Amino acid sequence: SAFFSSGQAVLVMLGLITCCLVLMTVVAYAVKWLSRSDEQTGFLMEMPPYQFPDLRTLLRVTWRRTGFFVRRIRNVIVAASVVIWFLSSYPPGPFENSYIAAVGKVLEPFGQLMGLNWQLIVALILGIAAKETALSALGIMYHAAEDTGTLSQVLAADIDPLAAFTFIFVYMIYTPCLTTILTIYHETKSWRFTAVCILTNFVLALAVGMTIYNIGRLWLV
């Protein structure tokens, strides 16, 4: 809704969901093909009798597991947040002169292949720490305020709909947030598998983003 009107936003979301389901299907078949094995094994799982969950037990287990998860990732999250804060705040002055903005400007020629300017690139970089920070970062970079208009008005004036759709699509499937990355590692106990997941999402997002943007340009001409 920050990029499109309410009617358009519904169609965009439906399109994103459809594309996501297609990608999930393609990736699932690709993984199945790459990891196929001639060995056939039977699968037998004994199902316990269903019982209505006890609320006290449910709350206790949820609290314990949530606390364990937070303790497990807090050091990495804090460290990443400090790094991002430093890159976003220094050197002192306008955000456009910060280190993270400089990185975005260096990557802008590459981002133009998907129609992304340096502000959108920085939003994607900051989104790796936590996806929800991307929108607030755009508000800071575009100086969205009462005198300049709401964030939606500013974004609509500066970013065309095709670039906006491409950004949202890339945002949806590119490198997952840091919490998800740590969860993948702790579930698999493999940094190699985690790195493969990160790289796969990153490459897939770039490839699909470039394809959508360039096909869209041809269609709109």
C-alpha positions as CSV (number, residue, x, y, z in Angstrom):
1,S,0.0,0.0,0.0
2,A,3.0,2.3,0.3
3,F,3.5,2.0,-3.5
4,F,0.0,1.4,-4.9
5,S,-3.5,2.5,-4.3
6,S,-5.9,0.2,-2.4
7,G,-7.4,-1.3,-5.6
8,Q,-4.0,-1.8,-7.2
9,A,-2.5,-3.1,-4.0
10,V,-5.0,-6.0,-3.9
11,L,-4.1,-7.0,-7.5
12,V,-0.4,-6.7,-6.8
13,M,-0.7,-8.9,-3.6
14,L,-2.6,-11.5,-5.6
15,G,0.1,-11.5,-8.2
16,L,2.8,-11.8,-5.6
17,I,1.1,-14.7,-4.0
18,T,0.6,-16.5,-7.3
19,C,4.3,-16.0,-8.3
20,C,5.4,-17.2,-4.9
21,L,3.3,-20.4,-5.2
22,V,4.8,-21.0,-8.7
23,L,8.3,-20.5,-7.4
24,M,7.7,-22.8,-4.4
25,T,6.5,-25.5,-6.8
26,V,9.5,-25.1,-9.2
27,V,12.0,-25.0,-6.3
28,A,10.4,-28.1,-4.7
29,Y,10.7,-30.1,-7.9
30,A,14.2,-28.8,-8.5
31,V,15.3,-29.9,-5.0
32,K,13.6,-33.3,-5.5
33,W,15.4,-33.8,-8.8
34,L,18.8,-32.8,-7.4
35,S,18.5,-34.9,-4.3
36,R,16.8,-37.9,-5.9
37,S,17.9,-41.3,-4.7
38,D,17.4,-44.8,-6.1
39,E,17.0,-46.1,-2.6
40,Q,13.4,-46.6,-1.6
41,T,12.5,-46.7,2.0
42,G,9.2,-47.2,3.7
43,F,7.8,-44.5,6.1
44,L,5.8,-45.5,9.1
45,M,4.8,-43.1,11.8
46,E,2.7,-44.0,14.8
47,M,0.1,-41.3,15.5
48,P,-0.8,-40.7,19.2
49,P,-4.4,-40.2,20.1
50,Y,-5.6,-36.7,19.7
51,Q,-6.2,-34.7,22.9
52,F,-7.4,-31.2,23.6
53,P,-4.3,-29.2,24.5
54,D,-3.9,-28.1,28.1
55,L,-3.6,-24.3,28.2
56,R,-1.2,-24.2,31.1
57,T,1.2,-26.7,29.4
58,L,0.9,-24.9,26.1
59,L,1.8,-21.5,27.6
60,R,4.7,-23.0,29.6
61,V,6.2,-24.8,26.6
62,T,5.7,-21.7,24.4
63,W,7.4,-19.4,26.9
64,R,10.3,-21.8,27.4
65,R,11.0,-22.3,23.7
66,T,10.6,-18.6,23.0
67,G,13.1,-17.7,25.7
68,F,15.5,-20.3,24.4
69,F,15.2,-18.9,20.9
70,V,15.8,-15.3,22.1
71,R,18.8,-16.3,24.2
72,R,20.2,-18.2,21.3
73,I,20.1,-15.3,18.8
74,R,20.4,-12.2,20.9
75,N,24.1,-11.8,20.6
76,V,24.1,-12.0,16.8
77,I,21.1,-9.8,16.5
78,V,22.6,-7.1,18.8
79,A,25.9,-7.2,17.0
80,A,24.2,-6.9,13.6
81,S,22.0,-4.1,14.8
82,V,25.1,-2.2,16.1
83,V,26.9,-2.6,12.7
84,I,23.8,-1.4,10.8
85,W,23.3,1.5,13.2
86,F,27.0,2.6,12.7
87,L,26.8,2.3,8.9
88,S,23.5,4.3,8.9
89,S,24.6,7.0,11.4
90,Y,28.2,7.7,10.4
91,P,29.8,9.9,9.3
92,P,27.5,12.4,11.1
93,G,25.2,14.4,8.8
94,P,22.5,13.7,6.2
95,F,21.7,10.1,5.7
96,E,22.7,10.5,2.0
97,N,26.3,10.8,3.2
98,S,26.3,7.8,5.4
99,Y,28.4,4.7,4.8
100,I,25.3,2.5,4.0
101,A,24.1,5.1,1.4
102,A,27.6,5.1,-0.2
103,V,27.3,1.3,-0.5
104,G,23.9,1.7,-2.1
105,K,25.2,4.3,-4.6
106,V,28.0,2.0,-5.6
107,L,25.6,-0.8,-6.3
108,E,23.0,1.4,-8.0
109,P,24.3,0.6,-11.6
110,F,23.7,-3.0,-10.9
111,G,20.3,-2.3,-9.3
112,Q,19.2,-0.4,-12.4
113,L,19.0,-3.7,-14.2
114,M,15.9,-4.3,-12.0
115,G,14.9,-0.6,-12.0
116,L,16.1,-0.1,-8.4
117,N,17.6,3.2,-7.3
118,W,20.2,3.4,-4.5
119,Q,17.4,4.1,-1.9
120,L,15.7,0.8,-2.7
121,I,19.0,-1.0,-2.6
122,V,19.8,0.3,0.8
123,A,16.3,-0.7,2.0
124,L,17.0,-4.3,0.8
125,I,20.4,-4.3,2.6
126,L,18.9,-3.0,5.9
127,G,16.1,-5.6,5.5
128,I,18.6,-8.4,6.0
129,A,18.8,-7.6,9.7
130,A,15.0,-7.3,10.0
131,K,12.6,-7.1,7.0
132,E,10.3,-4.6,8.7
133,T,13.1,-2.0,8.8
134,A,13.0,-1.5,5.1
135,L,9.9,0.7,5.1
136,S,11.2,2.9,7.9
137,A,14.5,3.2,6.1
138,L,12.7,4.4,3.0
139,G,10.9,7.0,5.1
140,I,14.2,8.4,6.4
141,M,15.9,8.4,3.0
142,Y,12.9,10.1,1.2
143,H,12.5,12.6,4.1
144,A,8.8,11.7,4.3
145,A,7.1,14.3,6.6
146,E,4.3,16.7,6.7
147,D,6.0,19.2,4.5
148,T,7.0,16.7,1.8
149,G,3.9,14.5,1.9
150,T,3.3,11.0,3.3
151,L,5.6,8.2,2.5
152,S,3.1,6.7,0.0
153,Q,2.9,10.1,-1.9
154,V,6.7,10.5,-1.9
155,L,7.3,6.9,-3.2
156,A,4.6,7.1,-5.8
157,A,6.1,10.3,-7.1
158,D,9.7,9.0,-7.4
159,I,9.2,5.3,-8.2
160,D,7.3,4.0,-11.2
161,P,4.8,1.1,-10.7
162,L,7.0,-1.4,-12.5
163,A,10.1,-0.7,-10.4
164,A,7.9,-0.8,-7.3
165,F,6.5,-4.2,-8.2
166,T,10.0,-5.5,-8.9
167,F,11.2,-4.2,-5.6
168,I,8.4,-5.8,-3.7
169,F,9.0,-9.1,-5.5
170,V,12.7,-9.1,-4.9
171,Y,12.0,-8.1,-1.2
172,M,9.7,-11.1,-0.9
173,I,12.2,-13.8,-2.0
174,Y,15.7,-12.4,-1.5
175,T,18.1,-13.3,1.4
176,P,16.0,-14.0,4.5
177,C,16.3,-11.9,7.7
178,L,19.0,-12.6,10.2
179,T,16.7,-14.4,12.6
180,T,15.6,-16.8,9.9
181,I,19.2,-17.5,8.9
182,L,20.2,-18.4,12.4
183,T,17.1,-20.6,12.7
184,I,18.1,-22.5,9.6
185,Y,21.5,-23.0,11.0
186,H,20.3,-24.2,14.4
187,E,17.8,-26.6,12.8
188,T,20.3,-28.1,10.3
189,K,23.6,-27.6,12.3
190,S,25.2,-26.8,8.9
191,W,26.7,-23.5,7.9
192,R,27.1,-25.0,4.4
193,F,23.4,-25.7,4.0
194,T,22.6,-22.3,5.5
195,A,24.9,-20.6,3.0
196,V,23.3,-22.5,0.1
197,C,19.9,-21.3,1.2
198,I,21.1,-17.7,1.4
199,L,22.8,-17.8,-2.0
200,T,19.9,-19.6,-3.7
201,N,17.4,-17.0,-2.5
202,F,19.7,-14.1,-3.5
203,V,20.4,-15.4,-7.0
204,L,16.8,-16.4,-7.5
205,A,15.6,-12.9,-6.4
206,L,18.0,-11.2,-8.7
207,A,17.2,-13.4,-11.7
208,V,13.5,-13.1,-11.3
209,G,13.7,-9.4,-10.6
210,M,15.7,-8.7,-13.7
211,T,13.3,-10.8,-15.8
212,I,10.2,-9.2,-14.4
213,Y,11.5,-5.6,-14.9
214,N,12.8,-6.1,-18.4
215,I,9.8,-8.0,-19.6
216,G,7.6,-5.3,-18.1
217,R,9.6,-2.6,-19.9
218,L,9.1,-4.4,-23.2
219,W,5.4,-4.8,-22.5
220,L,4.9,-1.2,-21.5
221,V,6.7,0.2,-24.6
